[in-house]
Amino acid sequence: MKNKSNEAVMTATPPQPDSFEAASTELEAIVSAMEAGQMTLEASLSAYKRGVELLHYCQTTLQNAQQQIRVLEADMLKDFSTLGIDER
């Protein structure tokens, strides 16, 4: 029975981060723990898997933010090098 409960804990899906900052903080903690070299092989694999999930979440969140900025600035971007001296 003990093995089944351990398997359930290990296969349980970790919750989605609340925010980019929370994901980044958790990812930094995972990296620090792994760099310390004190984790078992199983814990390292589990931490690595979680780290990949968090990294993907952060990358996706940043890409979405960049896309939103491009949309918001689409009509506002101007080539300032073409302005004449009088127009500045």
Secondary structure, 3 states (H helix, E strand, C coil): CHHHHHHHHHHCCCCCCCCHHHHHHHHHHHHHHHHHCCCCHHHHHHHHHHHHHHHHHHHHHHHHHHHHHHHHHCCCCCCHHHCCCCCC
